[in-house]
Structures are given as C-alpha cells and as structure tokens.
Amino acid sequence: MEKFTAVFEQAGGWWIGSVEELAGANTQGRTLDEARENLKEAVQLVIAATRALARREAAGKAVIREELVVAL
C-alpha cells in the first residue's frame, strides 16, 4: 500500500481533488467523501494506464523489471 498526498478544494457545489505526487490523478465529487473515493480510483487508473503504456513500449526489448523502494 502506497501513501500519497491528496489535496481537496471546494468549488461551488463540488469538491475537487488531486494528488501532489501523481500528475493526472484528479477528480471531483459532490461531497468530500465522494471526492476521496473517486480520487482513490483515479490513482489506481493512472498507475494501471502508465504501467500498461510502459510495458507496451518495452515489448520485444531486453529489460529488467524489479521493485524499487524509495524512502522520502
């Protein structure tokens, strides 16, 4: 399980959410709870799409995949 920094801002009748560390992960919701849940899904989708794109670009190439742990 990874930890990210979620940022929420109220705009009109909506809550707008984004993730500081992950460009493209953003969403909205009518309530703060809805925006939180939507943002979790957005993070999952961005990571899955990025992973799929990277694997397509590496197809047919000799690559090494390994876990990378970074302490911040």
C-alpha positions in Angstrom: 0.0 0.0 0.0 1.4 3.4 -1.0 0.8 6.8 0.6 0.2 9.9 -1.5 -0.8 13.5 -0.6 -4.4 14.2 -1.5 -5.4 17.9 -2.0 -9.1 18.9 -1.9 -10.6 22.3 -2.7 -14.3 23.2 -2.7 -15.5 24.9 -5.8 -19.2 25.8 -6.0 -21.1 22.7 -5.0 -18.2 20.4 -5.8 -15.1 19.1 -4.1 -12.1 18.9 -6.5 -9.3 16.5 -5.6 -5.8 15.9 -6.9 -2.7 14.0 -5.8 0.5 16.1 -5.4 2.9 13.3 -6.4 1.0 11.9 -9.4 0.2 14.2 -12.3 -3.1 13.3 -13.9 -4.7 11.9 -10.8 -7.6 14.3 -10.2 -11.3 14.1 -9.7 -14.4 15.7 -8.2 -17.3 14.8 -6.1 -20.5 16.4 -4.6 -19.2 15.5 -1.1 -15.7 15.3 0.3 -16.2 11.6 1.0 -17.2 11.1 -2.7 -14.2 13.0 -3.9 -11.9 10.9 -1.7 -13.3 7.7 -3.1 -13.1 9.0 -6.6 -9.5 10.1 -6.1 -8.5 6.6 -4.9 -10.0 5.2 -8.1 -8.3 7.8 -10.2 -4.9 6.9 -8.7 -5.4 3.3 -9.5 -6.4 4.1 -13.1 -3.4 6.4 -13.7 -1.0 3.8 -12.3 -2.5 1.0 -14.3 -2.5 3.0 -17.5 1.1 4.2 -17.0 2.2 0.6 -16.3 0.4 -0.7 -19.4 2.0 2.0 -21.6 5.5 1.3 -20.3 5.1 -2.4 -20.9 3.9 -1.8 -24.5 6.9 0.5 -25.1 9.3 -2.2 -23.7 7.7 -5.1 -25.6 10.4 -7.0 -27.5 13.2 -5.3 -25.7 15.6 -6.9 -23.2 14.6 -5.1 -20.0 14.9 -5.8 -16.3 11.9 -5.2 -14.0 12.5 -5.0 -10.3 10.9 -3.5 -7.3 12.2 0.0 -6.4 11.7 1.3 -2.8 12.4 4.9 -2.2 12.3 6.5 1.3 11.1 10.1 1.2 
